[in-house]
Amino acid sequence: MNEAASKPVKPVKSHRRLKSSPPPVRIYSLGGIGEIGKNMYGIEYRDEIILIDAGLKFPDSRLTGIDCIVPDISYLIENKHKMKGLFLTHGHEDHIGAIPYVLRQLQLPIYGGPLTIGLVKAKLEEHRLLGQAELHVYQEEDRYAFKHLAVHFFRTTHSIPDAFGIVVDTPYGSVVHTGDFKFDFTPEDRPANLFKMASVGGEGVLALLADSTNSEKEGFTPSERRVGDAILKQFQDCDGRILFATFASNVHRLQQVVEAAALCKRKIAVIGRSMEKVFNIGQELGYIRLPEGMLIDVKHIDRYPDHQVLIVCTGSQGEPNAALSRIASGAHRNVQVYPGDTVIYSSSPIPGNGQNINRSIDLLLRAGANVIYGSVFDIHTSGHGCREDLKLMLSFIRPKYFIPIHGEYRMLLSHRNLALQTGISDDRIFVMNIGDSLSVYRNRAKRGKTIPSGEVLISNGEMRSNEDALVLERMELAQEGIVIVVMTVDRKTRQIMAGPDIVTRGFVYMQDARPLLRRAESMLKRNLNRLGTQKESYDRTVWLRATRQVLRRYFIKEVGRTPHIMPSILEI
């Protein structure tokens, strides 16, 4: 017998690859969580990203000189090959304001409702970017299908027309983003599509991202119809001129103002660039309907009796450069406030704006105006749902997982508690931070990797990402003042040919401090000329650094303060 044949044969090991688990749907925020404004959310699966909203927020008192703040989109830039489109829920600045800054860094198609795209066009035209944008107007019945993901919509009610919730269909179920919403059963515009909301919920929703702004307020948000009645009553009770301040983008409110003015036989003058822009776009799209001859130039208001004049303006948040703020301070060239005028604020203060609003109100009262606040006289209602609105949305959508968004941290926690009351278990609710990601599978969800995120500061149209350095610089300028040093240097001889001359602002009064500054100039010149003899070649960076060091030491010794030192060297 063959010995080889009698040996047992070893089983051959299988080298087949184990089947890899399917990738998750990733949900993350680049803005709008833990804050009011700067809304931007991503839904990602494999090689596709759907981006929802691109908003800005306004700076607080720390950021003097900053125009606005937008999201850091470095993660999106790194993954630009995955970008399928930016889908907009509605046309408010905290949802569309960052678009010009996004398009400077990233090209992608933009989708929005008719009014939303109208406002985006005007914004891009102002930034001279309209030719670079691929804009698409969607309607509620539209659907956009990509390789793995698809996007469709349902109409909601908000304080601006063409507000939509966005549904992103994924292989594991739908991800729903509510946008800003409330349930208004007597709206000024088309009603919310409750049937479609219930239909989306009935088909099974993987995850819900829902507006949390008013999650701490009980009940339902009052109807816009009630506000329209209150505005008409106020107009009827006023004998003099009326100045009406509201958000320029609150198109429903503007139409209510037009209707009340028509019943009271008042002419309307519009002040403020953003207000004029919205009036024009609203009329073009049919959302603002003005009787012929009602709109007049603000320069002509003195041609009409006071009881026939209504001025609609920006500045309801006390913005320093807005129309009402300039009118209150006496800086507006066409409109001054007189005793007998009535000023109506039809808005709620955005957190952080209270001080500016109070300052404007004080100035208006000193000028003899009667000032009316919306919260007291029912001339404003929020566009965001209160606790009962939010519970109703949760009941319609019935998500497997829930992510509260759009609100400060306490608002997110309050919304989380509402979700618990509607039957969503605590382990299926995720209160997240900007940059956090949630990895959602068919039957489970877990927190994923943090993605790059942050804030980009906009100052005079330029983007700056180093917030801490900018804040320190602005604080130094405000508290300690500035010293500007000008000199001319011969590059060959490495000697000062003219100067240094010192000019100060906010540091010391120059007339009283001339001896101090002349001594500083002489000492600086000696030190820099000595530096020129020690170095083999002229180095501008070394001279700038030496100027700052020498003057900083000198001023600390003589005055006990260190101003912001700005050297300027002309080389010959």
C-alpha positions in Angstrom: 0.0 0.0 0.0 1.3 3.5 -0.9 2.3 5.3 2.3 1.6 8.7 0.8 -1.9 7.6 0.0 -2.5 6.5 3.7 -1.6 10.0 5.1 -4.7 12.1 6.1 -5.3 15.0 3.9 -5.3 18.4 5.7 -8.4 20.6 5.0 -7.6 23.6 2.8 -8.4 26.9 4.6 -10.8 29.2 2.8 -9.4 32.6 1.9 -12.7 34.1 0.9 -13.2 37.7 2.1 -15.8 38.3 4.6 -18.6 40.4 3.3 -18.0 44.0 4.4 -20.8 45.8 6.3 -22.7 48.5 4.3 -21.6 52.1 5.0 -23.7 54.4 7.2 -25.7 57.5 6.3 -23.8 60.3 8.0 -25.6 63.3 9.3 -23.7 66.4 10.6 -24.0 70.1 11.1 -21.5 72.9 10.1 -23.6 75.5 11.8 -27.0 76.1 13.5 -26.7 73.8 16.4 -26.1 75.4 19.8 -26.6 78.8 18.2 -29.1 81.0 16.4 -28.1 81.4 12.8 -25.4 80.0 10.5 -27.5 77.0 9.5 -25.8 74.3 7.4 -26.4 70.6 7.5 -25.0 67.7 5.5 -26.5 64.3 4.6 -23.8 61.9 3.3 -23.9 58.4 1.9 -21.0 56.8 0.0 -19.9 59.3 -2.6 -22.8 61.7 -2.3 -23.4 64.7 -0.1 -26.7 66.7 0.1 -26.1 70.1 1.7 -29.1 71.8 3.3 -29.0 75.6 3.8 -26.0 78.0 4.0 -26.7 80.7 6.5 -24.9 83.4 8.3 -25.2 84.9 11.8 -24.5 88.4 13.1 -21.7 89.1 15.5 -22.0 90.0 19.1 -20.4 93.0 20.9 -17.0 91.1 21.1 -16.5 91.3 17.4 -16.4 95.0 16.7 -16.0 95.7 12.9 -17.1 92.2 11.8 -20.0 92.2 9.3 -21.2 88.6 9.8 -20.1 85.0 10.6 -20.4 82.1 8.2 -19.6 78.3 8.5 -16.2 76.9 7.9 -16.7 74.6 4.8 -13.2 73.1 4.7 -14.7 69.6 5.0 -16.9 70.2 2.0 -14.0 71.6 -0.1 -12.0 68.4 0.7 -15.0 66.4 -0.5 -16.2 68.6 -3.4 -16.3 65.5 -5.7 -19.2 64.2 -3.5 -21.3 67.4 -3.6 -24.7 66.9 -5.3 -26.3 70.2 -4.5 -27.2 72.9 -1.9 -31.0 72.7 -1.1 -32.5 75.7 0.6 -35.5 75.5 3.0 -36.4 79.2 2.7 -35.0 82.7 2.1 -34.0 84.1 5.5 -30.4 85.3 6.0 -29.6 82.7 8.6 -30.3 80.1 5.8 -29.0 81.8 2.6 -26.7 84.5 3.8 -23.5 82.5 3.4 -24.1 81.5 -0.2 -21.7 84.2 -1.7 -18.9 83.0 0.5 -19.6 79.3 -0.2 -19.5 80.0 -4.0 -16.1 81.7 -3.7 -14.7 78.4 -2.5 -16.9 75.7 -3.9 -19.0 75.3 -7.1 -22.3 73.4 -6.7 -25.8 73.7 -7.9 -28.3 75.5 -5.7 -32.0 74.6 -5.4 -34.7 76.7 -3.7 -38.4 77.8 -3.9 -39.3 80.7 -6.2 -39.0 83.5 -3.7 -35.9 81.9 -2.2 -34.1 81.8 -5.5 -35.2 85.4 -6.2 -33.5 86.5 -3.0 -30.4 84.5 -3.8 -30.2 86.0 -7.3 -30.3 89.5 -5.8 -27.6 88.6 -3.2 -25.3 87.1 -5.8 -25.8 90.1 -8.1 -24.7 92.3 -5.3 -21.6 90.2 -4.9 -21.0 90.0 -8.6 -21.3 86.2 -8.5 -24.5 85.6 -10.4 -22.7 84.4 -13.5 -21.0 81.7 -11.5 -24.1 80.2 -10.0 -26.2 77.3 -11.2 -29.6 78.0 -9.8 -32.7 75.8 -9.9 -36.3 76.7 -8.8 -38.1 73.7 -7.3 -41.8 73.2 -6.6 -43.3 71.0 -3.9 -44.0 68.1 -6.3 -40.5 68.0 -7.7 -38.0 65.2 -7.0 -34.3 65.1 -7.7 -32.8 61.6 -7.9 -29.1 60.9 -7.7 -27.2 57.6 -7.7 -27.9 56.7 -4.1 -29.9 59.6 -2.7 -33.0 61.5 -3.7 -34.5 64.8 -2.6 -38.1 65.9 -2.4 -40.1 68.5 -0.4 -43.2 69.4 1.6 -44.6 72.9 2.1 -44.5 74.4 5.6 -45.7 77.7 7.2 -43.2 80.2 8.2 -42.8 84.0 8.2 -41.8 84.1 4.6 -43.4 82.5 1.5 -42.0 79.4 -0.1 -40.8 77.7 3.1 -40.3 73.9 2.7 -39.3 70.9 4.6 -36.7 68.7 2.8 -36.8 64.9 2.6 -33.6 63.0 1.6 -34.3 59.4 0.7 -31.5 57.1 1.6 -31.1 53.3 1.2 -32.0 52.9 4.9 -35.0 55.3 5.0 -35.8 59.0 4.7 -33.9 61.8 6.6 -36.3 64.7 7.1 -35.2 68.3 7.7 -38.2 70.5 8.8 -36.7 73.9 8.0 -38.2 76.7 10.1 -41.9 76.0 10.6 -45.0 76.5 12.7 -48.6 75.2 12.2 -50.8 78.2 11.2 -54.3 77.1 10.2 -55.3 80.6 9.0 -52.1 81.6 7.2 -51.5 84.6 5.0 -49.9 82.3 2.3 -50.6 78.8 1.1 -51.2 76.3 4.0 -48.7 73.7 5.1 -49.1 70.3 3.4 -50.2 68.3 6.4 -51.2 65.3 4.2 -47.7 65.0 2.7 -46.1 65.3 6.2 -48.2 62.4 7.4 -47.5 60.5 4.2 -43.7 60.9 4.6 -44.1 59.8 8.2 -46.2 56.8 7.3 -43.6 55.5 4.8 -41.0 55.3 7.6 -38.5 58.0 8.6 -35.0 57.1 9.5 -34.1 60.4 11.2 -35.7 63.8 11.8 -33.8 67.1 12.1 -36.3 69.7 13.5 -36.3 73.4 14.4 -35.9 74.0 18.2 -36.1 77.8 18.4 -39.3 78.1 20.4 -39.1 74.8 22.2 -39.2 76.5 25.6 -42.5 78.3 24.8 -45.8 76.7 25.7 -48.8 76.3 23.4 -49.1 76.9 19.7 -47.5 80.0 17.9 -50.2 82.6 17.2 -51.5 82.9 13.7 -50.3 85.6 11.3 -54.0 86.5 10.7 -54.1 87.8 14.3 -51.1 90.0 13.6 -52.8 91.5 10.5 -55.8 92.5 12.6 -53.6 94.1 15.2 -51.6 96.1 12.6 -54.8 97.5 11.1 -56.1 98.6 14.5 -52.8 100.3 15.3 -52.9 102.2 12.0 -56.5 103.3 12.6 -55.6 104.7 16.0 -52.7 106.8 14.6 -53.3 110.4 13.5 -49.7 111.3 12.5 -47.0 109.6 10.4 -46.3 105.9 11.0 -42.8 104.4 10.8 -43.1 100.6 10.6 -39.9 98.5 11.2 -39.7 94.8 10.5 -37.4 92.2 9.0 -37.1 92.9 5.3 -37.6 89.2 4.5 -40.9 89.0 6.4 -42.9 89.2 3.2 -46.2 88.1 4.8 -45.9 91.0 7.2 -45.2 93.5 4.4 -48.3 92.4 2.6 -50.3 92.9 5.8 -48.9 96.4 6.1 -49.9 97.2 2.5 -53.4 96.0 3.1 -53.8 98.0 6.3 -52.3 101.1 4.6 -54.8 100.8 1.7 -57.7 100.6 4.2 -56.4 103.7 6.0 -55.7 105.6 2.8 -52.0 106.0 3.5 -49.1 106.2 1.0 -46.1 104.0 1.5 -42.4 105.0 1.3 -39.8 102.3 1.6 -36.4 102.9 3.2 -33.4 100.5 3.4 -31.6 98.7 0.7 -32.7 95.3 1.7 -36.3 96.4 2.2 -36.4 98.0 -1.3 -34.9 94.8 -2.7 -37.6 92.5 -1.1 -40.4 94.9 -2.1 -39.2 94.6 -5.7 -38.8 90.9 -5.7 -42.1 90.3 -3.8 -44.0 92.4 -6.4 -42.4 90.6 -9.3 -43.4 87.2 -7.9 -46.9 88.3 -6.8 -46.3 88.0 -3.0 -46.6 91.8 -2.4 -49.6 93.4 -4.1 -49.5 97.2 -4.1 -52.5 99.3 -5.4 -51.4 101.6 -8.2 -50.1 104.9 -6.9 -49.6 103.8 -3.3 -45.8 103.6 -3.4 -44.1 107.0 -3.2 -40.5 108.2 -3.1 -39.2 108.9 0.4 -38.1 112.4 -0.8 -41.7 113.3 -1.4 -43.3 112.4 1.9 -43.5 116.1 2.9 -46.0 116.6 0.0 -48.6 114.6 1.9 -50.4 115.2 5.2 -49.0 113.3 8.1 -52.1 111.1 8.4 -51.5 109.8 4.8 -47.8 108.8 5.3 -46.5 105.3 6.2 -42.7 104.7 6.1 -41.7 101.0 6.0 -38.1 100.6 7.0 -35.3 98.2 8.2 -33.8 98.5 11.6 -36.1 96.5 13.9 -33.0 94.9 15.5 -31.3 98.2 16.2 -28.6 97.6 13.6 -26.3 100.8 13.6 -26.4 101.3 9.8 -30.1 100.4 9.3 -32.6 103.0 8.2 -34.5 103.3 11.6 -31.3 103.6 13.6 -30.1 106.4 11.3 -33.5 108.1 11.6 -33.4 107.8 15.4 -30.0 109.3 15.7 -30.9 112.2 13.3 -28.4 110.9 10.6 -30.9 110.1 7.9 -30.9 112.7 5.1 -34.6 112.4 4.2 -36.5 111.5 7.3 -36.5 113.1 10.8 -38.7 112.1 13.7 -41.2 114.7 15.1 -43.6 114.7 18.0 -46.8 113.0 16.9 -45.0 110.3 14.9 -45.7 106.6 15.8 -42.9 104.1 15.5 -44.0 100.4 15.4 -41.5 97.6 16.0 -42.9 94.4 14.5 -40.2 91.8 15.4 -38.8 89.9 18.3 -35.3 90.8 19.4 -32.6 88.4 18.2 -30.5 87.3 21.2 -27.7 89.9 21.7 -29.5 92.8 20.0 -31.4 94.0 23.0 -29.0 96.8 23.9 -29.0 98.3 20.3 -32.8 98.1 20.2 -33.2 99.9 23.5 -30.8 102.6 22.4 -32.8 103.3 19.3 -36.1 103.3 21.3 -34.6 105.8 23.8 -33.6 108.1 20.9 -37.0 107.9 19.3 -38.8 108.7 22.6 -36.5 111.7 23.2 -37.5 113.0 19.8 -41.2 112.9 20.9 -42.3 109.8 19.0 -44.8 107.2 20.3 -43.0 103.8 20.2 -45.0 100.6 20.1 -43.5 97.1 20.8 -44.8 94.0 19.1 -44.8 91.8 22.1 -47.2 94.1 23.9 -49.6 94.9 21.1 -49.7 91.6 19.2 -48.1 93.2 16.1 -45.6 90.4 15.8 -45.7 86.7 16.0 -42.9 84.2 15.6 -42.4 82.1 12.5 -41.2 79.3 14.7 -43.4 76.7 16.3 -43.9 76.5 20.1 -44.0 73.3 22.1 -47.4 72.1 20.8 -46.3 72.8 17.2 -43.1 70.8 17.7 -45.0 67.8 19.3 -47.4 67.9 16.3 -44.5 67.7 13.9 -42.9 64.8 15.8 -46.3 63.0 15.7 -46.6 63.5 11.9 -43.1 62.4 11.1 -42.6 59.6 13.7 -38.8 59.2 13.2 -36.7 56.3 14.3 -34.0 58.7 15.4 -34.3 62.4 16.3 -31.8 65.3 16.2 -32.9 68.7 17.5 -31.4 71.5 15.5 -31.6 75.3 15.0 -31.3 76.7 18.5 -29.1 77.4 21.5 -28.2 74.4 23.7 -31.0 74.9 26.2 -33.5 74.9 23.3 -32.1 71.7 22.0 -32.5 70.1 25.4 -36.0 71.3 25.7 -36.8 69.9 22.3 -35.3 66.6 23.4 -37.6 66.5 26.4 -40.6 67.0 24.1 -39.5 64.1 21.9 -39.4 61.9 25.0 -43.0 62.9 25.8 -44.1 61.8 22.3 -42.6 58.3 22.9 -39.1 58.5 21.3 -36.7 56.6 23.6 -33.7 58.5 25.0 -31.2 56.3 23.3 -32.7 57.4 19.9 -32.3 61.1 20.5 -29.0 62.8 19.8 -28.2 66.3 21.0 -25.2 67.2 19.0 -22.6 70.0 18.5 -21.3 71.6 15.4 -18.9 69.2 13.7 -20.3 66.1 15.4 -21.5 63.4 13.0 -24.1 60.7 13.5 -23.6 57.4 11.6 -27.0 55.9 11.0 -27.5 52.3 9.8 -30.8 50.5 9.0 -31.3 49.4 12.6 -28.8 51.3 14.7 -27.1 54.7 15.1 -23.9 55.8 16.8 -21.8 58.9 17.0 -19.2 59.0 14.3 -16.0 60.9 13.7 -15.9 64.7 14.3 -15.5 66.6 11.0 -13.6 69.9 10.5 -15.8 72.8 11.4 -15.8 76.3 12.9 -16.5 79.9 12.1 -15.3 82.3 9.4 -15.5 86.0 10.1 -16.4 88.4 7.3 -15.0 91.9 7.6 -15.4 94.3 4.6 -16.2 91.3 2.4 -13.0 89.5 3.3 -13.0 86.1 5.1 -10.9 85.6 8.2 -10.7 82.3 10.0 -8.5 83.2 13.0 -11.2 84.5 15.3 -9.0 84.5 18.5 -6.3 86.7 16.9 -8.9 89.0 15.4 -10.7 89.5 18.7 -7.5 90.2 20.6 -6.5 92.7 17.9 -9.8 94.5 18.1 -9.8 94.5 21.9 -6.3 95.9 21.9 -7.3 98.7 19.5 -10.4 99.6 21.5 -8.8 99.5 25.0 -5.2 100.7 24.3 -5.3 102.7 21.1 -2.9 102.6 18.1 0.5 104.0 17.3 1.4 104.3 13.6 5.1 104.6 12.8 6.2 105.8 9.4 9.9 105.8 8.2 12.0 105.7 5.0 15.0 103.2 4.9 17.9 103.0 2.5 18.2 99.3 1.7 21.9 99.6 0.7 23.2 101.6 3.7 20.6 100.1 6.1 20.0 103.5 7.6 16.9 105.6 8.2 16.6 108.4 5.6 13.4 110.0 6.9 11.5 109.6 10.2 10.5 107.7 12.1 7.4 109.8 12.6 4.8 108.7 15.2 1.1 109.3 15.0 -1.3 108.0 17.7 -5.1 107.5 18.0 -6.8 106.5 21.2 -3.5 106.1 23.1 -2.3 109.5 24.3 -3.5 113.0 23.3 -0.8 114.1 20.8 -0.9 117.8 21.8 -0.1 117.0 25.4 2.3 114.1 24.7 4.6 115.6 22.0 7.8 115.4 24.3 7.0 111.7 25.0 6.5 110.9 21.3 9.6 112.9 20.2 11.8 110.9 22.7 10.2 107.7 21.4 11.1 108.7 17.8 14.8 109.5 18.7 15.2 106.3 20.7 13.7 104.2 18.0 15.9 105.8 15.3 19.1 105.1 17.4 18.1 101.5 17.9 17.3 100.8 14.2 20.4 102.5 12.9 22.5 100.4 15.3 20.6 97.4 14.0 21.6 98.4 10.4 25.3 98.4 11.3 25.1 95.0 12.9 23.4 93.2 10.0 25.0 92.2 6.8 21.9 92.8 4.7 18.6 94.6 5.2 15.7 92.4 6.4 12.3 94.1 6.5 10.7 91.6 8.8 13.5 92.1 11.4 13.1 95.9 11.3 9.3 95.6 11.7 9.7 93.3 14.7 12.4 95.5 16.3 10.2 98.6 15.9 7.4 96.9 17.8 9.7 95.6 20.5 11.5 98.9 21.1 8.3 101.0 21.3 6.4 98.4 23.4 9.2 98.4 26.1 9.4 102.2 26.0 5.6 102.8 26.4 5.3 100.3 29.2 8.1 102.1 31.1 6.8 105.6 30.5 3.0 105.2 30.4 2.3 101.7 31.7 0.3 100.8 28.6 1.0 99.0 25.4 -0.9 100.2 22.3 -1.3 98.4 19.0 1.9 99.3 17.1 1.7 99.5 13.3 5.0 100.2 11.6 5.1 101.3 7.9 8.5 101.3 6.2 9.1 102.8 2.8 12.2 101.3 1.2 14.5 103.1 -1.3 
